[in-house]
Amino acid sequence: MRKLRLALSRMIVQSGWTCLVLACWALPAVAQPPDSDQGKPPGPFFTLSGSVVQQLDTDLDREGSFSVSTLLLSASVAQPVSRKTILGLSLSYDLLDYDFSEDAVLESASPWDRVHGLNLALPIIRRINDRWSMLVSPSVGSFGASGASFSDTLTYGLFAAATYAFSPDRKLGFGLAAFDRIGQSRGFPFVSIDWRLTERLRLANPLTVGPTGPAGLELAYEISPTWELGFGGAYRNIRFRLDEQDLEPNGIGEQRGVVTFARVLHNLSPRLDLVIYTGLVVGGELRIEDQEAQRRRTVEHDTTPLLAVSLRGRF
């Protein structure tokens, strides 16, 4: 039972709910509990994480510059309700603090200041047989600038994935995601993977599928039992409602780009990880639309360095 607890909680922290389904097929391999506990599922499994991300100052292609300081907090719980089914709950909060230079313009105005994001997901994971597992996860969230009406910031989504285990350390899945994101409906396919290439090298998803994009890909190398290097990337698209005082009153703001990164992970203890990231935002773009989600203003920005520190715990 202890092995299952560590394996499941570690997967939740490392790659989100998409990777949790990759572990679900292995439930029958768990050591049997005492007779008095037969039929009682283990768990629940809890995870907490906090990250600070700094996107450094970068030039806009017209005039001026901007930077973004971000705080990311998340908590999740997973409860096996049988040997084949896991129910989960995940809550995350994002705070993005944009700092535009005085000469920064998006057609003669500074666009927005702080953006708040809140997302709640309810994943259901079901092991079909020894090889196949399924994941379905509805979600609801809110993404808006400070002062925006809460009812105008709501987003809704659903994603589902099917995963096949070729072996205990080689699992591959495919899924579809759909989100209603503040005046825009968006769908995309994605790949869920946890594939050990060698004894120390594996390919996996570094992020969780959500309204900001798919899970990306990462190549990770285990230096030792307590140290790991990773290199990866993912497309991110943050879309949020503006308030009445912003450039486009009650309009829609958006930041998009491809994030590439390198990271170092250190296990401070069996239940606590420290991760340090450095990376670049490539092909970055800022957009503003009016209240009816019609494209109005677009400005590109230079390739942007970023730094991040994350602390992740499981219990």
C-alpha positions as YAML, in Angstrom:
chain: A
units: angstrom
residues:
- id: 1
  name: MET
  ca: [0.00, 0.00, 0.00]
- id: 2
  name: ARG
  ca: [2.85, 2.37, 0.82]
- id: 3
  name: LYS
  ca: [4.30, 1.80, -2.68]
- id: 4
  name: LEU
  ca: [0.99, 2.76, -4.28]
- id: 5
  name: ARG
  ca: [0.71, 5.89, -2.12]
- id: 6
  name: LEU
  ca: [4.18, 7.08, -3.12]
- id: 7
  name: ALA
  ca: [3.74, 6.22, -6.81]
- id: 8
  name: LEU
  ca: [0.36, 7.90, -7.19]
- id: 9
  name: SER
  ca: [1.20, 11.01, -5.18]
- id: 10
  name: ARG
  ca: [4.46, 11.46, -7.08]
- id: 11
  name: MET
  ca: [2.67, 11.24, -10.43]
- id: 12
  name: ILE
  ca: [0.06, 13.78, -9.39]
- id: 13
  name: VAL
  ca: [2.79, 16.27, -8.49]
- id: 14
  name: GLN
  ca: [5.05, 15.65, -11.47]
- id: 15
  name: SER
  ca: [2.65, 15.78, -14.38]
- id: 16
  name: GLY
  ca: [-0.89, 16.45, -13.20]
- id: 17
  name: TRP
  ca: [-4.02, 14.39, -13.74]
- id: 18
  name: THR
  ca: [-3.09, 13.35, -17.27]
- id: 19
  name: CYS
  ca: [-0.21, 11.31, -15.88]
- id: 20
  name: LEU
  ca: [-2.22, 9.94, -12.95]
- id: 21
  name: VAL
  ca: [-4.20, 7.85, -15.41]
- id: 22
  name: LEU
  ca: [-0.91, 6.39, -16.57]
- id: 23
  name: ALA
  ca: [-0.47, 4.85, -13.12]
- id: 24
  name: CYS
  ca: [-4.04, 3.66, -12.64]
- id: 25
  name: TRP
  ca: [-3.58, 0.39, -14.54]
- id: 26
  name: ALA
  ca: [-1.00, -0.75, -11.98]
- id: 27
  name: LEU
  ca: [-3.38, -0.83, -9.00]
- id: 28
  name: PRO
  ca: [-3.65, -4.66, -8.89]
- id: 29
  name: ALA
  ca: [0.11, -4.92, -8.35]
- id: 30
  name: VAL
  ca: [-0.08, -3.32, -4.91]
- id: 31
  name: ALA
  ca: [0.87, -5.45, -1.93]
- id: 32
  name: GLN
  ca: [-2.23, -6.81, -0.22]
- id: 33
  name: PRO
  ca: [-3.32, -5.08, 3.01]
- id: 34
  name: PRO
  ca: [-4.07, -7.00, 6.20]
- id: 35
  name: ASP
  ca: [-7.20, -9.14, 6.21]
- id: 36
  name: SER
  ca: [-9.06, -6.54, 8.26]
- id: 37
  name: ASP
  ca: [-8.39, -3.97, 5.50]
- id: 38
  name: GLN
  ca: [-9.31, -6.15, 2.52]
- id: 39
  name: GLY
  ca: [-11.62, -4.26, 0.17]
- id: 40
  name: LYS
  ca: [-10.73, -0.88, 1.68]
- id: 41
  name: PRO
  ca: [-9.00, 1.37, -0.93]
- id: 42
  name: PRO
  ca: [-5.83, 3.21, 0.14]
- id: 43
  name: GLY
  ca: [-5.68, 6.97, 0.26]
- id: 44
  name: PRO
  ca: [-6.58, 9.74, 0.03]
- id: 45
  name: PHE
  ca: [-3.45, 11.22, -1.56]
- id: 46
  name: PHE
  ca: [-2.84, 14.96, -1.19]
- id: 47
  name: THR
  ca: [-0.46, 17.27, -3.05]
- id: 48
  name: LEU
  ca: [0.40, 20.94, -2.63]
- id: 49
  name: SER
  ca: [2.60, 23.14, -4.78]
- id: 50
  name: GLY
  ca: [3.67, 26.75, -4.97]
- id: 51
  name: SER
  ca: [5.70, 28.47, -7.69]
- id: 52
  name: VAL
  ca: [7.10, 31.93, -8.34]
- id: 53
  name: VAL
  ca: [7.77, 32.77, -11.99]
- id: 54
  name: GLN
  ca: [9.48, 35.90, -13.32]
- id: 55
  name: GLN
  ca: [9.19, 36.72, -17.01]
- id: 56
  name: LEU
  ca: [11.93, 39.31, -17.43]
- id: 57
  name: ASP
  ca: [11.51, 42.67, -19.12]
- id: 58
  name: THR
  ca: [11.11, 42.36, -22.89]
- id: 59
  name: ASP
  ca: [10.59, 44.83, -25.72]
- id: 60
  name: LEU
  ca: [7.29, 45.17, -27.57]
- id: 61
  name: ASP
  ca: [7.62, 45.34, -31.32]
- id: 62
  name: ARG
  ca: [6.12, 48.85, -31.53]
- id: 63
  name: GLU
  ca: [7.26, 50.75, -28.47]
- id: 64
  name: GLY
  ca: [8.02, 50.13, -24.81]
- id: 65
  name: SER
  ca: [8.46, 46.93, -22.81]
- id: 66
  name: PHE
  ca: [6.79, 44.81, -20.14]
- id: 67
  name: SER
  ca: [7.48, 42.08, -17.59]
- id: 68
  name: VAL
  ca: [5.30, 39.60, -15.68]
- id: 69
  name: SER
  ca: [5.63, 38.34, -12.09]
- id: 70
  name: THR
  ca: [3.53, 35.24, -11.43]
- id: 71
  name: LEU
  ca: [2.47, 33.33, -8.32]
- id: 72
  name: LEU
  ca: [1.05, 29.83, -8.87]
- id: 73
  name: LEU
  ca: [-0.63, 27.84, -6.08]
- id: 74
  name: SER
  ca: [-2.34, 24.47, -6.41]
- id: 75
  name: ALA
  ca: [-3.79, 21.71, -4.24]
- id: 76
  name: SER
  ca: [-5.22, 18.35, -5.22]
- id: 77
  name: VAL
  ca: [-6.56, 15.19, -3.67]
- id: 78
  name: ALA
  ca: [-7.08, 11.75, -5.18]
- id: 79
  name: GLN
  ca: [-9.14, 8.99, -3.58]
- id: 80
  name: PRO
  ca: [-9.25, 5.44, -4.96]
- id: 81
  name: VAL
  ca: [-12.84, 4.31, -4.42]
- id: 82
  name: SER
  ca: [-12.18, 0.81, -5.74]
- id: 83
  name: ARG
  ca: [-9.33, -1.15, -7.29]
- id: 84
  name: LYS
  ca: [-10.32, 0.27, -10.68]
- id: 85
  name: THR
  ca: [-11.56, 3.81, -10.02]
- id: 86
  name: ILE
  ca: [-9.98, 7.00, -8.66]
- id: 87
  name: LEU
  ca: [-11.90, 10.21, -7.95]
- id: 88
  name: GLY
  ca: [-10.03, 13.49, -7.73]
- id: 89
  name: LEU
  ca: [-10.37, 17.17, -6.94]
- id: 90
  name: SER
  ca: [-7.89, 19.86, -8.02]
- id: 91
  name: LEU
  ca: [-7.89, 23.58, -7.24]
- id: 92
  name: SER
  ca: [-5.40, 26.14, -8.57]
- id: 93
  name: TYR
  ca: [-4.91, 29.89, -8.23]
- id: 94
  name: ASP
  ca: [-2.74, 32.07, -10.48]
- id: 95
  name: LEU
  ca: [-1.77, 35.70, -9.91]
- id: 96
  name: LEU
  ca: [-0.09, 37.48, -12.83]
- id: 97
  name: ASP
  ca: [1.27, 40.96, -12.16]
- id: 98
  name: TYR
  ca: [2.02, 42.81, -15.44]
- id: 99
  name: ASP
  ca: [4.40, 45.76, -15.38]
- id: 100
  name: PHE
  ca: [4.34, 47.89, -18.54]
- id: 101
  name: SER
  ca: [6.85, 50.66, -19.10]
- id: 102
  name: GLU
  ca: [5.48, 54.20, -19.34]
- id: 103
  name: ASP
  ca: [6.08, 54.26, -23.08]
- id: 104
  name: ALA
  ca: [4.54, 50.81, -23.68]
- id: 105
  name: VAL
  ca: [1.65, 51.02, -26.10]
- id: 106
  name: LEU
  ca: [-1.00, 48.83, -27.63]
- id: 107
  name: GLU
  ca: [-2.28, 51.42, -30.06]
- id: 108
  name: SER
  ca: [-1.67, 54.32, -27.66]
- id: 109
  name: ALA
  ca: [-2.66, 52.84, -24.30]
- id: 110
  name: SER
  ca: [-1.32, 50.62, -21.52]
- id: 111
  name: PRO
  ca: [-3.57, 47.53, -21.49]
- id: 112
  name: TRP
  ca: [-3.94, 45.98, -17.99]
- id: 113
  name: ASP
  ca: [-2.33, 45.39, -14.59]
- id: 114
  name: ARG
  ca: [-3.06, 42.31, -12.46]
- id: 115
  name: VAL
  ca: [-4.81, 39.15, -13.64]
- id: 116
  name: HIS
  ca: [-6.32, 36.48, -11.37]
- id: 117
  name: GLY
  ca: [-6.97, 32.89, -12.42]
- id: 118
  name: LEU
  ca: [-8.89, 30.23, -10.51]
- id: 119
  name: ASN
  ca: [-9.58, 26.72, -11.78]
- id: 120
  name: LEU
  ca: [-11.42, 23.73, -10.30]
- id: 121
  name: ALA
  ca: [-11.17, 20.27, -11.92]
- id: 122
  name: LEU
  ca: [-12.94, 17.01, -11.02]
- id: 123
  name: PRO
  ca: [-11.06, 14.13, -12.68]
- id: 124
  name: ILE
  ca: [-12.41, 10.58, -12.78]
- id: 125
  name: ILE
  ca: [-9.93, 7.83, -13.61]
- id: 126
  name: ARG
  ca: [-11.03, 4.31, -14.51]
- id: 127
  name: ARG
  ca: [-8.85, 1.27, -15.20]
- id: 128
  name: ILE
  ca: [-10.49, -0.76, -17.96]
- id: 129
  name: ASN
  ca: [-8.14, -3.75, -17.83]
- id: 130
  name: ASP
  ca: [-4.46, -4.52, -17.26]
- id: 131
  name: ARG
  ca: [-3.49, -2.34, -20.25]
- id: 132
  name: TRP
  ca: [-6.12, 0.35, -20.78]
- id: 133
  name: SER
  ca: [-7.17, 3.25, -18.56]
- id: 134
  name: MET
  ca: [-9.54, 6.17, -19.11]
- id: 135
  name: LEU
  ca: [-9.58, 9.71, -17.70]
- id: 136
  name: VAL
  ca: [-12.45, 12.22, -17.85]
- id: 137
  name: SER
  ca: [-12.08, 15.64, -16.20]
- id: 138
  name: PRO
  ca: [-14.64, 18.47, -16.28]
- id: 139
  name: SER
  ca: [-13.50, 21.86, -15.03]
- id: 140
  name: VAL
  ca: [-14.74, 25.37, -14.29]
- id: 141
  name: GLY
  ca: [-12.60, 28.45, -13.81]
- id: 142
  name: SER
  ca: [-12.38, 32.22, -13.65]
- id: 143
  name: PHE
  ca: [-9.77, 34.36, -15.43]
- id: 144
  name: GLY
  ca: [-9.98, 38.12, -15.16]
- id: 145
  name: ALA
  ca: [-8.17, 41.35, -14.46]
- id: 146
  name: SER
  ca: [-8.64, 42.99, -11.05]
- id: 147
  name: GLY
  ca: [-12.05, 44.65, -11.01]
- id: 148
  name: ALA
  ca: [-13.58, 42.53, -13.78]
- id: 149
  name: SER
  ca: [-17.09, 41.21, -13.13]
- id: 150
  name: PHE
  ca: [-16.82, 37.62, -11.86]
- id: 151
  name: SER
  ca: [-19.71, 36.39, -14.00]
- id: 152
  name: ASP
  ca: [-17.90, 37.65, -17.13]
- id: 153
  name: THR
  ca: [-14.68, 35.79, -16.26]
- id: 154
  name: LEU
  ca: [-16.04, 32.24, -16.14]
- id: 155
  name: THR
  ca: [-14.60, 29.45, -18.28]
- id: 156
  name: TYR
  ca: [-15.71, 25.83, -18.70]
- id: 157
  name: GLY
  ca: [-13.93, 22.78, -20.02]
- id: 158
  name: LEU
  ca: [-13.74, 19.03, -20.41]
- id: 159
  name: PHE
  ca: [-10.98, 16.69, -21.46]
- id: 160
  name: ALA
  ca: [-10.80, 12.92, -21.83]
- id: 161
  name: ALA
  ca: [-7.92, 10.55, -22.50]
- id: 162
  name: ALA
  ca: [-7.34, 6.85, -23.08]
- id: 163
  name: THR
  ca: [-3.97, 5.39, -22.08]
- id: 164
  name: TYR
  ca: [-2.32, 2.08, -23.00]
- id: 165
  name: ALA
  ca: [0.44, 0.54, -20.87]
- id: 166
  name: PHE
  ca: [2.95, -1.33, -23.04]
- id: 167
  name: SER
  ca: [4.85, -2.09, -19.84]
- id: 168
  name: PRO
  ca: [4.98, -0.63, -16.31]
- id: 169
  name: ASP
  ca: [7.39, 2.12, -17.43]
- id: 170
  name: ARG
  ca: [6.15, 2.67, -21.00]
- id: 171
  name: LYS
  ca: [2.69, 4.21, -21.24]
- id: 172
  name: LEU
  ca: [1.12, 6.23, -24.06]
- id: 173
  name: GLY
  ca: [-2.25, 7.92, -24.29]
- id: 174
  name: PHE
  ca: [-4.29, 10.17, -26.56]
- id: 175
  name: GLY
  ca: [-7.04, 12.59, -25.69]
- id: 176
  name: LEU
  ca: [-9.28, 15.47, -26.70]
- id: 177
  name: ALA
  ca: [-9.92, 18.70, -24.80]
- id: 178
  name: ALA
  ca: [-12.57, 21.39, -25.29]
- id: 179
  name: PHE
  ca: [-12.88, 24.72, -23.45]
- id: 180
  name: ASP
  ca: [-15.26, 27.69, -23.52]
- id: 181
  name: ARG
  ca: [-12.83, 30.52, -22.74]
- id: 182
  name: ILE
  ca: [-14.44, 33.96, -22.46]
- id: 183
  name: GLY
  ca: [-15.90, 34.54, -25.90]
- id: 184
  name: GLN
  ca: [-13.93, 31.75, -27.56]
- id: 185
  name: SER
  ca: [-14.55, 28.01, -27.89]
- id: 186
  name: ARG
  ca: [-11.41, 25.98, -28.36]
- id: 187
  name: GLY
  ca: [-10.63, 22.28, -28.81]
- id: 188
  name: PHE
  ca: [-7.39, 20.41, -29.33]
- id: 189
  name: PRO
  ca: [-5.98, 16.87, -29.26]
- id: 190
  name: PHE
  ca: [-3.14, 15.99, -26.90]
- id: 191
  name: VAL
  ca: [-0.75, 13.17, -26.07]
- id: 192
  name: SER
  ca: [-0.19, 11.81, -22.56]
- id: 193
  name: ILE
  ca: [3.09, 9.95, -22.19]
- id: 194
  name: ASP
  ca: [5.35, 8.47, -19.54]
- id: 195
  name: TRP
  ca: [7.99, 6.51, -21.45]
- id: 196
  name: ARG
  ca: [11.27, 5.34, -19.97]
- id: 197
  name: LEU
  ca: [13.84, 5.39, -22.76]
- id: 198
  name: THR
  ca: [16.73, 4.08, -20.66]
- id: 199
  name: GLU
  ca: [17.33, 3.34, -17.00]
- id: 200
  name: ARG
  ca: [17.83, 7.07, -16.32]
- id: 201
  name: LEU
  ca: [16.10, 8.82, -19.24]
- id: 202
  name: ARG
  ca: [12.35, 9.26, -19.74]
- id: 203
  name: LEU
  ca: [9.90, 11.28, -21.85]
- id: 204
  name: ALA
  ca: [6.82, 12.69, -20.11]
- id: 205
  name: ASN
  ca: [4.35, 15.59, -19.89]
- id: 206
  name: PRO
  ca: [5.60, 18.44, -17.68]
- id: 207
  name: LEU
  ca: [2.24, 20.24, -17.33]
- id: 208
  name: THR
  ca: [-1.45, 19.58, -16.93]
- id: 209
  name: VAL
  ca: [-3.93, 19.86, -19.79]
- id: 210
  name: GLY
  ca: [-6.14, 22.89, -19.16]
- id: 211
  name: PRO
  ca: [-7.66, 26.07, -20.58]
- id: 212
  name: THR
  ca: [-4.17, 27.53, -21.10]
- id: 213
  name: GLY
  ca: [-3.08, 24.69, -23.41]
- id: 214
  name: PRO
  ca: [-1.90, 21.09, -23.75]
- id: 215
  name: ALA
  ca: [0.58, 19.33, -21.44]
- id: 216
  name: GLY
  ca: [3.77, 19.76, -23.50]
- id: 217
  name: LEU
  ca: [6.74, 17.37, -23.60]
- id: 218
  name: GLU
  ca: [9.79, 16.99, -21.40]
- id: 219
  name: LEU
  ca: [12.92, 14.84, -21.52]
- id: 220
  name: ALA
  ca: [14.12, 14.09, -17.97]
- id: 221
  name: TYR
  ca: [17.43, 12.57, -16.87]
- id: 222
  name: GLU
  ca: [17.88, 11.05, -13.41]
- id: 223
  name: ILE
  ca: [21.34, 12.03, -12.17]
- id: 224
  name: SER
  ca: [20.86, 10.27, -8.83]
- id: 225
  name: PRO
  ca: [17.96, 9.17, -6.63]
- id: 226
  name: THR
  ca: [17.61, 12.78, -5.40]
- id: 227
  name: TRP
  ca: [18.62, 14.86, -8.46]
- id: 228
  name: GLU
  ca: [17.02, 15.17, -11.89]
- id: 229
  name: LEU
  ca: [17.51, 17.34, -14.98]
- id: 230
  name: GLY
  ca: [14.74, 18.17, -17.42]
- id: 231
  name: PHE
  ca: [14.38, 19.91, -20.77]
- id: 232
  name: GLY
  ca: [11.05, 20.63, -22.40]
- id: 233
  name: GLY
  ca: [8.49, 22.97, -23.83]
- id: 234
  name: ALA
  ca: [4.78, 23.73, -24.11]
- id: 235
  name: TYR
  ca: [2.43, 26.16, -25.83]
- id: 236
  name: ARG
  ca: [0.63, 28.49, -23.39]
- id: 237
  name: ASN
  ca: [-2.34, 30.77, -24.04]
- id: 238
  name: ILE
  ca: [-3.72, 32.89, -21.19]
- id: 239
  name: ARG
  ca: [-7.05, 34.56, -21.92]
- id: 240
  name: PHE
  ca: [-8.86, 36.81, -19.42]
- id: 241
  name: ARG
  ca: [-11.62, 39.40, -19.03]
- id: 242
  name: LEU
  ca: [-10.62, 43.07, -18.64]
- id: 243
  name: ASP
  ca: [-12.37, 45.50, -16.30]
- id: 244
  name: GLU
  ca: [-14.18, 48.74, -17.07]
- id: 245
  name: GLN
  ca: [-11.08, 50.88, -16.56]
- id: 246
  name: ASP
  ca: [-8.77, 48.95, -18.92]
- id: 247
  name: LEU
  ca: [-7.88, 49.87, -22.48]
- id: 248
  name: GLU
  ca: [-10.91, 48.01, -23.86]
- id: 249
  name: PRO
  ca: [-13.66, 48.29, -21.18]
- id: 250
  name: ASN
  ca: [-14.97, 44.80, -20.33]
- id: 251
  name: GLY
  ca: [-12.92, 43.49, -23.23]
- id: 252
  name: ILE
  ca: [-10.64, 40.46, -23.41]
- id: 253
  name: GLY
  ca: [-6.87, 40.29, -22.94]
- id: 254
  name: GLU
  ca: [-4.64, 37.49, -24.10]
- id: 255
  name: GLN
  ca: [-0.99, 36.46, -23.87]
- id: 256
  name: ARG
  ca: [0.35, 33.55, -25.92]
- id: 257
  name: GLY
  ca: [3.67, 31.97, -26.72]
- id: 258
  name: VAL
  ca: [5.80, 28.83, -26.64]
- id: 259
  name: VAL
  ca: [7.63, 28.24, -23.35]
- id: 260
  name: THR
  ca: [10.91, 26.30, -23.52]
- id: 261
  name: PHE
  ca: [12.73, 25.46, -20.30]
- id: 262
  name: ALA
  ca: [15.46, 23.60, -18.48]
- id: 263
  name: ARG
  ca: [15.01, 22.54, -14.86]
- id: 264
  name: VAL
  ca: [16.82, 20.97, -11.94]
- id: 265
  name: LEU
  ca: [14.80, 18.95, -9.41]
- id: 266
  name: HIS
  ca: [16.09, 18.03, -5.97]
- id: 267
  name: ASN
  ca: [14.26, 15.72, -3.56]
- id: 268
  name: LEU
  ca: [14.58, 17.50, -0.23]
- id: 269
  name: SER
  ca: [12.79, 14.52, 1.33]
- id: 270
  name: PRO
  ca: [10.70, 11.58, 0.06]
- id: 271
  name: ARG
  ca: [7.67, 13.91, 0.13]
- id: 272
  name: LEU
  ca: [9.12, 17.30, -0.82]
- id: 273
  name: ASP
  ca: [10.72, 18.52, -4.09]
- id: 274
  name: LEU
  ca: [12.48, 21.76, -4.94]
- id: 275
  name: VAL
  ca: [12.55, 22.66, -8.65]
- id: 276
  name: ILE
  ca: [14.45, 25.53, -10.29]
- id: 277
  name: TYR
  ca: [13.62, 26.54, -13.86]
- id: 278
  name: THR
  ca: [15.15, 28.75, -16.49]
- id: 279
  name: GLY
  ca: [13.69, 29.24, -19.94]
- id: 280
  name: LEU
  ca: [12.49, 31.38, -22.82]
- id: 281
  name: VAL
  ca: [9.12, 32.52, -24.15]
- id: 282
  name: VAL
  ca: [9.34, 32.27, -27.95]
- id: 283
  name: GLY
  ca: [6.89, 33.74, -30.46]
- id: 284
  name: GLY
  ca: [5.18, 35.79, -27.77]
- id: 285
  name: GLU
  ca: [2.16, 37.96, -28.49]
- id: 286
  name: LEU
  ca: [-0.29, 40.20, -26.64]
- id: 287
  name: ARG
  ca: [-3.86, 40.70, -27.87]
- id: 288
  name: ILE
  ca: [-6.86, 42.78, -26.91]
- id: 289
  name: GLU
  ca: [-10.40, 42.14, -28.14]
- id: 290
  name: ASP
  ca: [-13.57, 44.05, -27.51]
- id: 291
  name: GLN
  ca: [-16.40, 42.82, -25.30]
- id: 292
  name: GLU
  ca: [-17.84, 40.75, -28.15]
- id: 293
  name: ALA
  ca: [-14.51, 38.92, -28.70]
- id: 294
  name: GLN
  ca: [-13.66, 40.67, -31.96]
- id: 295
  name: ARG
  ca: [-9.94, 41.06, -32.63]
- id: 296
  name: ARG
  ca: [-8.87, 44.68, -32.22]
- id: 297
  name: ARG
  ca: [-5.20, 45.09, -31.26]
- id: 298
  name: THR
  ca: [-2.18, 42.78, -31.50]
- id: 299
  name: VAL
  ca: [1.45, 43.36, -30.63]
- id: 300
  name: GLU
  ca: [4.33, 40.89, -30.67]
- id: 301
  name: HIS
  ca: [7.21, 40.90, -28.21]
- id: 302
  name: ASP
  ca: [10.81, 39.73, -28.30]
- id: 303
  name: THR
  ca: [11.98, 36.36, -27.06]
- id: 304
  name: THR
  ca: [11.77, 36.63, -23.28]
- id: 305
  name: PRO
  ca: [13.90, 34.98, -20.56]
- id: 306
  name: LEU
  ca: [12.12, 33.59, -17.54]
- id: 307
  name: LEU
  ca: [13.12, 32.17, -14.15]
- id: 308
  name: ALA
  ca: [11.05, 30.11, -11.72]
- id: 309
  name: VAL
  ca: [11.25, 28.31, -8.38]
- id: 310
  name: SER
  ca: [8.74, 25.67, -7.31]
- id: 311
  name: LEU
  ca: [8.18, 23.77, -4.09]
- id: 312
  name: ARG
  ca: [6.03, 20.64, -4.34]
- id: 313
  name: GLY
  ca: [4.87, 18.35, -1.54]
- id: 314
  name: ARG
  ca: [2.84, 15.15, -1.31]
- id: 315
  name: PHE
  ca: [1.33, 13.32, 1.59]
...
